[in-house]
Structure formats: structure tokens, C-alpha cells
Amino acid sequence: MDPVTTDPKRMARKYDLIIYGASGFTGKCTVLELVKLLQNNKIDKVSWAIGGRSGEKLKAVLNEVSAETGEDLRQIEVIQADVENPESLQVMARQVNVILTCVGPYRFFGEAIVKACIAESTNYVDVCGEPQFLEEMQLRYHQQALEKNIYIVGSCGLDTIPSDCGIALLQQKFEGEVNSVEMYLEVINKGVKPMKINYGTWQSAIHGLAHASELRGLRSLLFTKPLPKPTFKLRDRGTLHYSDVINGWCLPFPGADPSVVKRSQYYFFHEEQRRPAQIRAYFKSGSLFPTAVIILVGLIFGIFSRFKAGRHLLEKYPEFFSLGAVTRDGMSKDEMDDAEFKVTLKGEGWSRKLTGPTDQHAEPPREKMDVIVFGRNPGYGATCIMLIQAAYTILKEAEKLPSTGGVYPPGAAFARTTLVDRLTDSGVTFTVHNHSEISTTTK
């Protein structure tokens, strides 16, 4: 039975979904994409509301989305709730089945919402790309979420549904066993103006790097059992390499994907006795000159993030230190529509499956299969669609999620659901390429 729809308390709740932080740019885009998904029958009708600190700003968002979509949103309720007022968050949480929160950096604004969801037995999803926050939430709240029969699933946007759910899909489709996956992210800009980075993402990166040393101790508590050491280790391609996979110069990807994927692989191994896959993540940086600029900006960013005064300067002058790549005001519709993304997951393994997940193959992995994830407007369009469809999947398919609740990465949470099919139908396509034929169906 589905614990979301059979729990009497949750059956009586007023809303299926609440978008929290809807007055921010990501939140507004999430409202817009929700209305579009409903208009295009990509999800069934749901009851929903929006929440945040300022009722006036939230109403303005509804007016803007109404004007853009032609949908009358005057009946949509605005709920005022503030992370500095825990009681207001609990009042909001007890009215809804799933909260979608778009308020970052999550290290500052995320845990208060998680606590409210735990207190009120409410499911939670976010678009966090901060490994420390994601892992701390699992360490602190997994058991409580399990006892409350709710799901806390972070990183349900570009970080990290394409990689984590894509690798889970690859492992399902691979006839034998997957040894390793190399991930390549490519952002394609078809317009004149380059794609911008949201200021909240910039802030998250600053503080994530500043506290990176804390991750080792955290992980020693989270990963108490080891993963088997692979006989055929996936090699690191180094700081800079030219990839014939996506035909361009590539750098190591600094996002949360490797850490999130590892959490899913840890779950698959220890809970489902499946061989864990290794992962390396990279992004296409372009020609050599822009790559050199990116490396220089990264070095300065890394140095300044280490001390308080440097972090202050990075936060105060993001446009200067990012060479104009960071914006506080979001992006125009044309700028967003001009951007596309492609995630290539290059898998290698064996055609034969051994008896146990720790048994070792004698021969090197030679079988290959790729999963390619493609979508438009990666930062706001595709990310918001992923967030909504993740929340909708919890709402409709909780019986297919692990156990009866808990804190999970998206790959582990949604591996047995139809999320990938829902996303493909909504414009974020997952394509399986087995090197002999290409299939756009994921079923």
C-alpha cells in the first residue's frame, strides 16, 4: 500500500504540493513549470500552494506566471512561512504531502525545513548541490524519516538526477555488470549571451569549499561499512584532457554528482547486494583559451574561499570574480531558452554477471553502454521539471520507493519508479545507447 495516500492524516491534508521559496528566481520558475506541466497533462491534477517569507512577493509571482501562461492563479493560496520562525514552517508542513524547497544555500536555510517536515510527517525534495548538507541530513534524519514513513530526497535538479538516475538506469539496462561510469556534462548555448550562474549557487560553492575538510569526518560516520575495492579501477583523466566522447577539452566537474552517486551505489550494494559502479565526472570547458580562464578563476576562487575576508569579497563582488558569469537577477526568457544541456554517461562492464557482488572478474571490462540525458534551460527549466516530477513520483509511487521512508539520494530513491519515463515525456530525455542501436524508450 502507498503510505502517502493511505495515511489518514495525509489523506486529510489540504495540498498535495507546496513550492517553498517561490518568490526567488528558481522558485518562480518552478511555479511556471508546474503550471505548464498541468496544462500539457504531463502530470495529473494536484492541489498546490506556494510559500515563503513575503506574501506580497509571492502574489506578484502568481500574477507574473498567470500573465505568461494565461492560467488564472488567483485561487492559489499564499502561505507565509520563514526559516527563522520554525512554528510557521510546521504550520505550512502539516497542510501538505510534499514540500518542494528552492531556498539556498541549503546549509543556511535547508535544515529548518527538514525539521518541520520530520515533525509533521511531510515528504521533502530540494535542488541542493551541497554534498555536506545532503550527507548531514541523511546522517541526522534518516532514522526519524523512516519512523515517520516519509521521504527526504535532496539534489533533485540538474544536480543530480541526470547522473544519479541515469547511472541507475544504465545498471538496469546493462545485461551483465557495470564496472565504471564516466560522466560528461556539456552546456550548449545557442544564443549570443552566455548562460549565467545563479548567485545562490555561487554562495553554496563558496561555503562548500570553505568547509570541505569537514566531509571526511562526516563520511566516516555515514559510510560505516566499506565498499569492495575494484580489481579494474577507473583511471582519473587528470585536471585537463581532450575527450573524444564529447569532442572537447574537459575539466573535473566540481558539483555534487560523484558524492551523490556514491551514496546511491552504497545503498545498492549494502541493501540490494548489487555490484557498485565507480564514477568520474567531468564537464566540457570549450577551447583551450576559455579553459585556461576557467582554471584561473577556479584557482582564485579556491584561494579566497579558504579565509573569511576572501569569502566576504567573493560574496560581495560575484560578477567581478566570476568575470560576469554570476547573476543576482536571474536570466531573461531568451537567455534561458537559448541554453541546452547534455549529460553523457559512458558505462563499461561485463556481459556476464557473477554470483555475488564482491566476486571479481578475471578479465577487463569490455562491454559498453551509454545513457545520454538531454534537456533545455538546465538551470531553471529542466531543473524545475525534475524537482516537480520527483515530488510527484513520491506522491504517486511511494510504494516503489525504498523501505517505508528515509533520507535518500535520487538514484536510490527512484530506481524502481517511472520517474525517468515521466521526465522523458516532459522534455528531459533519457536515451540508452548500447553501441549497436539507440533506443529513446526507457521501459
MARKE-300359 format. One record per atom (N, C-alpha, C): x, z, y. Coordinates in steps of 0.2 Angstrom, whole numbers, plus 5000, padded with zeros to 4 digits. Layout:
XZY/...
This chain:
500450004994/500050005000/500450005006/500249975012/500649975018/500550035022/501050075023/501050135026/500850135033/500950075037/500750065044/499950065044/499650025040/498950015040/498550065037/498850105032/498450145028/498450225031/498950235035/498950305038/498350315043/497950365042/497350365046/497550375053/498050415055/498250425062/498450355065/498750315061/498950255064/498450205065/497950205060/497350165060/496950175066/496950235069/496550255074/496950245081/497550215081/497950205087/497650155091/497750155097/497450105102/497750045102/498450045101/498849975101/499249965095/499349905094/499749885088/500549885091/500649855097/501249845100/501249875108/501849905110/501949915117/502649895118/502649855124/503349825126/503549875131/504049915130/504349965135/504949935139/504949945145/505449915149/505249845152/504549835152/504349775153/504449745161/504649795165/504749775172/505449745173/505949755168/506549725168/506549655166/507049615167/507049545166/506949525158/507349565154/507149555146/506449575144/506249625147/505549645146/505049595148/505149575154/504649525157/504649465152/505249435150/505249385145/504949395139/504949455137/504649475130/503949475131/503649495137/502949485138/502749415138/503149375141/502949305142/502949275135/503449285131/503549255124/502949285119/502749345120/502149375116/501549335118/501449325124/500849285126/500849215123/501449185124/501549115121/501349115113/501649165110/501549165103/500849175101/500449215105/499749225103/499349165105/499549125111/499249065112/499349015107/499949005104/500048955100/499948975092/499649035091/499449055085/500049065080/500549085083/501149105079/501149175076/500749215079/500549275076/499849285077/499549335073/498849345073/498749385079/498049395081/497949435087/498149505086/498449535091/498649605091/498349635098/498249705097/498149745103/498849765106/498949755113/499549775115/499549795123/500049835125/500149855132/500849855134/500949865140/501649875142/501749945145/502449965145/502650025148/503250025152/503350075156/503950085160/503850135165/504350135170/504350195175/503850175181/503850115183/503450095189/502850055187/502250085188/501650055187/501549985191/501749995197/501749935202/502149875200/502749885197/503149835195/502849805188/502549845184/502349825178/501649775179/501249795184/500749755186/500949685189/501449685192/501749625195/501949585189/502249605184/502449565178/501849535175/501349575174/500749545171/500449485176/500549495182/500249445187/500749375186/501349385186/501849335185/501749295179/501649335173/501549305167/500849265166/500349295169/499749265170/499749195173/500149195179/500149135183/500549085179/501049105175/501449055171/501149025165/500749065162/500449045156/499649025156/499349045162/498649035163/498249085159/498549135156/498149185152/497949245157/497349265157/497049325161/497349385157/497749425161/498049485158/497849545162/497249535165/497049595169/496849655165/496649635159/496449695154/496949725151/497549705151/498149735148/498349795151/498349855147/498549915151/499249925152/499349965158/500049985160/500150055159/500650075155/500750145153/501350165157/501350215161/501950245165/502250295160/502950285159/503250325155/504050325157/504350375157/505050375159/505550415154/506150385153/506550415148/506750485151/506750505157/506850565160/506350615159/505750595156/505150635155/504950625148/505250665143/505050655136/504350655134/503950705138/503250705136/502950645138/503050605143/502750545145/502950495139/503550495136/503650445131/503250465125/503150525123/502750545117/502050525118/501750535124/501050515126/501050435124/501550395126/501550325125/501550315118/502050345114/502150335107/501550345103/501150405104/500650415100/500050375100/500050325105/499550275106/499650205102/500250205099/500450135097/500750135090/500750085086/501050075080/501850055080/501950015085/502649995085/502849985093/503450015095/503650015101/504249965101/504249915106/504749865107/505149885113/505749915113/506049935119/506649885121/506549865128/507049825131/507549855136/507549925136/507949955141/508649975139/509149945142/509849965140/510149985146/510850005146/511150015140/510850075135/510850055129/510450105125/510850175124/511450175125/511750235125/511550285130/511250255135/510950305140/510150305140/509850255138/509150255138/508750245131/509150245126/508850225119/508650285115/509050345115/508850395110/508250435112/508050435119/507450475121/506850435118/506850375117/506350335114/506250345107/506850345104/506950355097/506650425095/506850475099/506550545098/505750545098/505550515103/504750505104/504450475098/504750425096/504450385090/504450435084/505050465083/505050515077/504550565078/504450595084/503950645085/503250625084/503150565085/502450535085/502350495079/502750485074/502750445068/502550365070/502950345075/502950275078/503550235076/503450175074/503950125072/504250105079/504950085078/505350065084/505750005082/505849955087/506349905087/506649895094/507249865094/507549855100/508049795100/508349775105/508849725105/509549745107/509649805105/510349835106/510849795102/511449795106/512049765103/512649815104/512449875103/512949935104/513049965098/513649955094/513749975087/513750055087/513950085092/513950165092/513250195092/512850165097/512150185097/511850175090/511850115088/511550095082/511750135076/512350155075/512650195070/512450265070/512450295077/512250355078/511550375076/511050325078/510350335077/510250335069/510650295065/510550295058/510750365055/511350385058/511650445055/511150505057/510850505063/510550565065/509750565063/509450505062/508750505062/508550465055/508950445051/508650415045/508250455041/508450515039/508050555035/507450575038/507450585045/506750605048/506250545048/506550485049/506150425049/505850415042/506250425037/506050425030/505450475029/505550535031/505050585030/504350565034/504450535040/503850515044/503550445042/503850415037/503650345035/503650295040/504150295044/504150245050/504850215049/504850155053/505550115053/505850115060/506450125060/506850115066/507350065065/507250005068/507649945067/507949925073/508549935074/508949905080/509249845080/509449815085/509849755085/509349695083/508749685085/508349635083/508249575088/508849555091/508849495095/509449455093/509749415097/510249375096/510849415092/510949475095/511249525091/510749565087/510649555081/511049525076/510649485071/510049465072/509549435067/509849375065/510149325069/510349265066/510949275060/511449325062/511949335057/511749385051/511449435053/511249485048/510649455043/510149435046/509649405042/509849335039/510249305042/510549235040/510949245034/511349295034/511849315028/511349335022/510849375023/510449405018/510049345015/509849295019/509549235016/510049195012/510649185015/511149155011/511349185004/511349245004/511449284997/510849274993/510249264995/509649254991/509649184988/509849134992/509849064990/510449044986/511049084987/511649064983/511449084975/511649034971/511449034964/511849094961/512549094963/512949144960/513049204964/513649214966/513849274971/514249254977/514049284983/514449264989/515049314990/515549284991/516149324992/516249344999/516149295004/516349295011/515949255015/515849275021/515449235026/515849235033/515949175035/516249165042/515649145047/515649185052/515049165057/515349135063/515049085065/515249055072/514649045076/514749075082/514249065087/514449015092/513948975094/514048915099/513448915104/513648925110/513148925115/513148855119/512648815119/512648745121/512248745128/512648725133/512248725139/512248645141/511548625142/511448555143/511348545151/511348595155/511248595162/511848595166/511748595172/512348595177/512648665178/512248715178/512448785179/512548815172/513148855172/513248885165/512748945164/512648965158/512249025156/512549085158/512149135161/512449195164/512349255159/512749305160/512649365156/512249415160/511749455156/511349505160/511849565161/511649595167/512049655169/512049705164/511449715161/511449775156/511849765150/511949695148/512449685143/513149695145/513349685151/513949695154/514149775154/513649815156/513649885156/513749915149/513349885144/513449905137/514149895135/514449835136/515049815134/515649865137/515549885143/516049925147/516049995143/515450025142/515450095139/515550085132/515450035128/515550025121/516350025120/516649985124/517349985123/517750045125/517450085130/517750145133/517750195127/517150195123/517050245118/517250215111/517550165110/517650135104/518050175099/518450215102/518850265097/518450315094/517850325096/517450375093/517050345086/517150275085/516750245080/517050265073/517750275073/518050295066/517750355063/517750415068/517450475065/516750465063/516350425067/515650415066/515550385059/515950335058/515850295052/516050335046/516550385047/516750425041/516150465038/515650485043/515050515041/514550475039/514450415041/513950365040/514050335033/514750315032/514850275026/515250325021/514950365018/515250415014/515450395007/515250335005/515450304998/515750245000/516350224996/516650164998/516350104995/516550044998/516349984996/516949954991/516749914986/517349894982/517849844986/518449854984/518949814988/518949744984/518849684989/518849624986/519449594983/519449564978/520049534975/520349474979/519849434982/519949374986/519749394993/520249424997/520049445003/519949385008/519449395013/519349345018/519849355023/520249295025/520849305029/520549305037/520949335041/520749335048/521149275051/520749235055/520949175058/521349195064/521449255066/521849275072/521449265079/521849285084/521549285091/521249215093/521549165091/521349095093/521449045088/520949005086/521048955081/520548895083/520748835080/520348775081/519948775074/519248775075/518848775069/518548705068/518648675062/518348615061/517548625059/517348685058/516648695056/516248685062/516448695068/516048685074/516448635079/517048615077/517448565081/517648595088/517948655088/518148685095/518648745094/518948765099/519348825099/518848885099/519048935095/518648995094/519049055095/518749105097/519049175098/518649225093/518849285092/518449335088/517849355092/517349355089/516649375093/516649455094/516549475100/516649545102/515949585101/515449545098/514749585098/514749625092/514149645091/513949705086/513849675079/513849605078/513749575072/514149595066/514749605066/515149625060/514949695058/514849745063/514649805061/513949815058/513549775061/512849775058/512749745051/513149695050/513149655044/513449705039/513949745040/514249785036/513749845033/513349865038/512849915036/512349885031/512149825032/511649795028/512049785021/512649765021/512949755014/513049815011/513249875015/513249935012/512649955008/512049945012/511449965009/511349925002/511449855003/511349814997/511749834991/512349854992/512749874987/512549944984/512449994988/512350064985/511650074983/511150034986/510450044985/510149994980/510449934980/510149874976/510649844971/511249884971/511849864966/511949784967/512049764973/512249694974/512949684977/513349634975/513949624977/513949614985/514349654989/514349654996/514849594998/514649555003/514949505006/515449525012/516049495012/516449505018/516249465024/516349485030/516149445036/516749445041/516849385044/517249375050/516849345055/516849365062/516449325067/516849305072/516649245074/516949205080/516449175084/516749155090/516249115095/516649055098/516349005099/516648945102/516748955109/517448945111/517648955118/517748895122/517648835119/517748775123/518448745122/518648715128/519348685128/519848735129/520448715129/521048765130/521048805136/520848765142/520848805148/520348855149/519748845148/519248895148/519348955143/519648935138/519848985133/520349035136/520849005139/521349045142/521049095147/520549065151/520249105156/519849165153/519549145148/519149205144/519649255141/520149235139/520649285136/520949325142/521049295148/521249335154/520749385156/520149365157/519549405159/519549465154/519549445147/519549495142/520049555142/520649525144/521249575145/521049625150/520849595156/520749635162/520149685161/519649665157/519049705156/519249755151/519649745146/519949795141/520349845145/520749835149/521149875153/520749925157/520349895161/519949935166/519349975162/519149955157/518649995153/518950065150/519650065150/519950125147/519950185152/519850175159/519850235163/519250235168/519050295170/518450305174/518450255180/518950255184/518950215190/518850145189/519250125183/519150055181/518450035179/518150075176/517450065174/516950065180/517150105185/516750105191/516750035194/517350015195/517449945198/517149885194/517149895187/516849845183/516049845184/515849905185/515049905186/514849885193/515349905198/515149895205/515249815207/515749785204/515849715205/515849665199/515349665196/515249625189/515349555191/515149525196/515149455197/515949435198/516349475202/517049465203/517449465197/517349525193/517749525187/517549485181/516949455181/516749405176/516749335179/517049325185/517149265188/516449225188/515949265190/515249245191/514849235185/515049255179/514649245173/514149305172/514149355176/513649415176/513149405181/512549415180/512049415185/511649485185/511449505190/510949565191/510249545191/510149475193/509449455194/509149415189/509449405183/509149365178/509349295179/508949245176/509149175177/508449135178/508549085181/507949045183/507749005177/507048985177/506748955171/507248895169/507448855173/507848795172/508448815168/508848865171/509448885168/509348915161/508748945160/508648975153/508448915148/508048865151/507848815146/508448765145/508948765149/509548725148/510048745142/509948805140/510348845135/510148845128/510548825123/510348825116/510948865113/510748895107/511248925103/511248895096/511848905093/511848885086/512348935082/512148965077/512549015073/512648975066/513248965065/513448935058/513748995054/513449005048/513649055043/513949015037/514549015037/514948975031/515049025026/514749015020/514749055014/515249025009/515549065005/515949045000/515849094994/515849074988/515749124982/515849084976/515449114971/515549084964/514849064961/514849014957/514248994954/513949044949/514349084946/514249124941/514149194943/513649234941/513549304943/513849344937/514249394939/514449444934/513949494933/514149534928/513649584926/513549644931/514049664934/514049724939/514249704945/514049734951/514349714957/515049734959/515349774954/516049794955/516549754951/516249714946/516649674942/516949614946/517549594944/517949554948/518049484945/517949434949/518049364946/518849344946/518949314940/519649294939/519949234944/519449194945/519649134949/519449134956/519749104961/519549104968/518849074969/518549094974/517849074976/517848994978/517448954975/517548884977/516848854979/516348884977/515648864979/515548874986/515148834990/515048844997/514348834998/514048865003/513348865006/513348885013/513048855017/512948875024/512248885026/512148935031/511548945034/511648925042/511248885045/511348875052/510648895055/510748935060/510248965064/510248935071/509748905073/509648865080/509048895084/509148895091/508648915095/508748895102/508248895106/508348885114/508348955117/508648955123/508649005128/508849075124/509549075122/509749135117/509649205120/509749215127/509749275129/509049305131/508549265132/507949285134/507349255130/507349195128/506849165124/506849175117/507449155114/507449165107/507549245105/507949275109/508049345108/507349385108/506949365113/506249405114/505749385108/505849315106/505449295100/505649335094/506249345093/506549385087/506249455087/506349485093/506049555094/505349565092/504949515095/504249515093/504049505086/504349455083/504249445076/504549505072/505049535073/505249595070/504749645070/504449665076/503949715077/503349695073/503149635073/502549605070/502649615062/503249595060/503349605052/503249675050/503549725054/503449795052/502649815052/502349785057/501649795057/501249765051/501449705049/501049675044/501349675037/501949695036/502349685030/502749755028/502549805030/502949865029/503049885022/502549855018/502649875010/503249835007/503449785011/504049745009/504749775012/504649825016/505249855019/505549905014/506149925015/506549975011/506150045010/506050065005/505850135004/505150145007/505050205010/504450215014/504550225021/505150215024/505350225031/506150235031/506350245037/507050255038/507350215044/508050225045/508350185050/508750125047/508650065049/509050015045/509249955050/509749915048/509949855052/509449805049/509349755053/508849705052/508949665045/509549655043/509649615037/509349655031/509549725031/509249765025/508549775026/508249785032/507549795033/507149735031/507349675033/506849625032/507049575027/507449585022/507749545017/507149515013/506649555011/506149545007/505449515010/505449515017/504849495021/504849425022/504349395026/504349325028/504649325035/505049365038/505249365045/505649295046/506049275042/506449215043/505949155043/505449155039/504949095039/504549105046/504349165048/504049165054/504449145060/505049165060/505549135066/505649065065/505749035060/505748965059/505148925062/504548955060/503948925063/503848935070/504248985073/504148995080/504748965084/505148925081/505648895085/506348915085/506448975081/507148995079/507248975072/507548925071/507548895064/508148915060/508048935054/508548945049/508548885044/509148855043/509248795039/509748815034/509548805027/510048815022/510348745020/511048745020/511448685018/511848705013/511748675007/512148685001/512648634999/512848595005/513348545004/513148485000/512548484998/512348414994/511648394997/511348445000/510648425003/510548475009/510148465013/509948515019/509148525018/509048585018/508348605017/508148645023/507648635027/507348675033/506848725030/506648715024/506248775022/506648825019/506348895020/506748945018/506348985012/505848955010/505448985004/505748964998/
